[in-house]
């Protein structure tokens, strides 16, 4: 009996993540999430007692796990921080090119564009810090000092965020692909 509940919960989270990325927090209705995820009406509040805000936090965490995996995959075979960062940028550019629902930053559309509350801001900070921390851990593994790795990771993620905005404006991921040239050449 626990398995179907987990599957319903996962469907709700994955569907919400996609819809929040496409339409933003305020543009996505709970009925739309339930319909698209083929979930029974009562399941939403069973799994997410505080409703949409709980669902958005869970969706952001789910997306973050995927991003952490992309970071790990990008740096796994890298010989240097620059090599791993280059792979990371190219993977993100490919996501931008091939998946319409990745056209916007998944965290900002769920948390920053959601209700103006401290819990959302703190959760976003936690997620973005985890991305920077994971990236820095790879830098240390690749021979950088902790301070160098932390600075390099923060610069990379700040640059990616800005490049993502330019890519959206230009409707082209080429700006994301150029990040390594600007940072490491």
DODOZA-724483 format. One line per 5 residues: number of its first residue (from 1); their letters; for each residue x, y, z of C-alpha. Coordinates in Angstrom, 3 decimals. Last residue first. Layout:
<recs>
NUM) A) X Y Z | ...
</recs>
This chain:
<recs>
185) XXXXX) 40.863 30.906 -21.538 | 39.167 29.798 -18.306 | 36.330 32.180 -17.416 | 35.324 33.758 -20.715 | 35.974 30.632 -22.795
180) XXXXX) 34.256 28.492 -20.167 | 31.122 30.711 -20.271 | 30.776 30.578 -24.061 | 28.498 27.508 -24.034 | 26.047 29.366 -21.802
175) XXXXX) 25.968 32.282 -24.272 | 25.292 29.801 -27.077 | 22.130 28.627 -25.329 | 19.955 30.691 -27.657 | 16.557 32.315 -27.269
170) XXXXX) 18.321 35.668 -26.977 | 16.431 36.765 -23.858 | 16.395 33.222 -22.450 | 20.107 32.787 -23.157 | 20.801 36.130 -21.490
165) XXXXX) 18.981 34.966 -18.342 | 20.841 31.645 -18.385 | 24.114 33.530 -18.804 | 23.413 35.460 -15.617 | 22.688 32.298 -13.640
160) XXXXX) 25.671 30.522 -15.210 | 27.983 33.376 -14.233 | 26.829 33.320 -10.628 | 27.273 29.528 -10.602 | 30.798 29.699 -12.023
155) XXXXX) 31.852 32.535 -9.721 | 30.564 30.661 -6.665 | 32.328 27.471 -7.695 | 35.616 29.271 -8.371 | 35.484 31.076 -5.015
150) XXXXX) 34.700 27.869 -3.124 | 37.409 25.957 -4.994 | 40.034 28.623 -4.325 | 39.141 28.738 -0.605 | 39.180 24.929 -0.303
145) XXXXX) 42.534 24.730 -2.078 | 42.328 23.363 -5.602 | 43.622 19.906 -6.459 | 40.853 18.210 -8.439 | 39.178 16.861 -5.313
140) XXXXX) 39.118 20.422 -3.971 | 37.398 21.608 -7.156 | 34.954 18.718 -6.972 | 34.033 19.759 -3.437 | 33.596 23.320 -4.734
135) XXXXX) 30.926 22.155 -7.199 | 29.103 20.320 -4.421 | 29.261 23.383 -2.173 | 28.011 25.689 -4.938 | 25.089 23.407 -5.736
130) XXXXX) 24.303 22.969 -2.027 | 24.389 26.753 -1.589 | 21.788 27.090 -4.345 | 19.512 24.612 -2.589 | 19.911 26.080 0.905
125) XXXXX) 19.452 29.622 -0.391 | 16.286 28.594 -2.223 | 14.994 26.946 0.956 | 15.786 30.057 2.970 | 13.987 32.292 0.471
120) XXXXX) 10.946 30.003 0.447 | 10.818 29.863 4.264 | 11.266 33.643 4.485 | 8.109 34.417 2.615 | 7.186 36.347 -0.502
115) XXXXX) 4.960 33.743 -2.045 | 6.308 32.230 -5.222 | 8.464 33.895 -7.857 | 11.586 33.346 -5.773 | 10.681 29.769 -4.903
110) XXXXX) 9.255 27.902 -7.848 | 10.257 30.044 -10.815 | 13.571 30.899 -9.165 | 14.488 27.284 -8.477 | 13.733 25.921 -11.908
105) XXXXX) 15.691 28.598 -13.723 | 13.743 29.142 -16.907 | 14.034 27.551 -20.333 | 14.280 24.109 -18.743 | 10.626 23.305 -19.536
100) XXXXX) 11.408 23.692 -23.230 | 13.848 20.789 -23.087 | 16.307 20.363 -25.928 | 18.234 23.610 -26.254 | 18.257 24.633 -22.573
95) XXXXX) 19.133 21.094 -21.528 | 21.971 21.087 -24.078 | 23.220 24.398 -22.706 | 23.178 22.931 -19.197 | 25.242 19.938 -20.339
90) XXXXX) 27.664 22.267 -22.142 | 28.092 24.421 -19.058 | 28.723 21.376 -16.854 | 31.258 19.968 -19.325 | 33.120 23.268 -19.275
85) XXXXX) 32.977 23.405 -15.484 | 34.444 19.900 -15.292 | 37.290 20.810 -17.653 | 37.937 24.112 -15.837 | 38.065 22.312 -12.479
80) XXXXX) 40.699 19.996 -13.869 | 41.130 16.446 -15.171 | 37.389 15.920 -15.403 | 35.914 12.414 -15.443 | 33.406 12.884 -12.614
75) XXXXX) 33.114 16.691 -12.914 | 30.145 16.864 -15.262 | 28.439 13.788 -13.820 | 28.642 15.235 -10.305 | 27.245 18.602 -11.413
70) XXXXX) 24.470 16.909 -13.395 | 23.644 14.774 -10.341 | 23.475 17.889 -8.160 | 21.097 19.402 -10.716 | 18.829 16.373 -10.538
65) XXXXX) 18.762 16.468 -6.752 | 17.961 20.186 -6.990 | 14.942 19.486 -9.168 | 13.540 17.220 -6.441 | 14.259 19.844 -3.767
60) XXXXX) 12.462 22.498 -5.843 | 9.498 20.169 -6.307 | 9.325 19.489 -2.561 | 9.382 23.219 -1.776 | 6.739 23.889 -4.438
55) XXXXX) 4.516 21.097 -3.095 | 4.724 22.434 0.433 | 3.754 25.915 -0.847 | 0.930 24.526 -2.966 | -0.784 22.643 -0.185
50) XXXXX) 0.236 23.033 3.462 | -0.578 19.368 4.131 | 1.476 18.137 1.160 | 1.152 14.350 0.862 | -2.442 14.045 2.102
45) XXXXX) -3.194 17.554 0.861 | -2.381 16.552 -2.699 | -3.793 13.044 -2.469 | -7.349 14.204 -1.851 | -7.868 15.154 -5.499
40) XXXXX) -6.695 11.812 -6.902 | -3.566 12.052 -9.021 | -3.431 11.865 -12.795 | -0.271 14.030 -12.699 | -1.601 16.482 -15.290
35) XXXXX) -5.019 16.696 -13.629 | -3.659 17.113 -10.110 | -1.135 19.742 -11.195 | -3.788 21.665 -13.154 | -6.154 21.515 -10.185
30) XXXXX) -3.347 22.931 -8.039 | -2.967 25.934 -10.299 | 0.246 27.063 -11.943 | 0.627 30.688 -13.011 | 1.477 31.858 -9.495
25) XXXXX) 4.440 29.527 -9.146 | 5.815 29.988 -12.621 | 4.311 28.794 -15.888 | 6.860 26.483 -17.492 | 9.195 25.898 -14.549
20) XXXXX) 6.232 25.638 -12.154 | 4.534 23.189 -14.535 | 7.563 20.933 -14.777 | 8.247 20.947 -11.038 | 4.550 20.393 -10.301
15) XXXXX) 4.470 17.331 -12.544 | 7.565 15.873 -10.917 | 6.289 16.528 -7.395 | 2.766 15.228 -8.023 | 4.083 12.147 -9.796
10) XXXXX) 6.472 11.463 -6.890 | 3.648 11.741 -4.354 | 1.461 9.427 -6.408 | 4.289 6.890 -6.735 | 4.993 7.070 -3.017
5) XXXXX) 1.317 6.510 -2.259 | 1.244 3.569 -4.693 | 4.243 2.010 -2.905 | 2.940 2.374 0.640 | 0.000 0.000 0.000
</recs>
